[in-house]
Amino acid sequence: MSERTKQKAHIEFTLNGETVEVAFAPHKTLLEVLREDLNLMGTKHGCELGECGTCAVLMNGRSVLSCLVLGLDTEGRSVETVEGMASATGLHPLQETFADTGAAQCGYCTPGFLLVAKELLAANPDPSREEIKEALSGNLCRCTGYIKIYEAVELAAARMRGEEAELPRAAVYGLD
């Protein structure tokens, strides 16, 4: 084994609300550290070029593409993955509405969409459809055609504001 492969970085950061310590090869991306060293499989490998948004996570409350962030850059920071969205009381409203509206078909892109949408709703609890489209424009999906995703974010936003929001008519009757 070469000297380079023996070297390990040792860092500490907050992951989904808990302090973690991890050792890994210093060249690894955050995506690789999450999946390979911390066994969190919710963050997905996509293009690994920063073009699809599949690997989005929140770092200090802001969405980042984990394929473009070195694991070393998380030292002392807070990272949230899709595994951290649900609480002891249940799923996050975005997770519920994605399921309720059928916004996730194959589901591969869903974790990235959920975390970017969470960032949006934290900054703007009542976004317009155009603001939702803009916020999610860096996330690609090959299955849904995006309408159900936008509706899921709108529905979650309404529920998070305390409104009694219903499923879109098309979702209720399968008219999509």
Beta strands, then each sheet from edge to edge (+ up, - down):
strand 1: 9-15
strand 2: 18-24
strand 3: 56-59
strand 4: 62-65
strand 5: 78-80
sheet 1: 2+ 1- 5- 3+ 4-
end
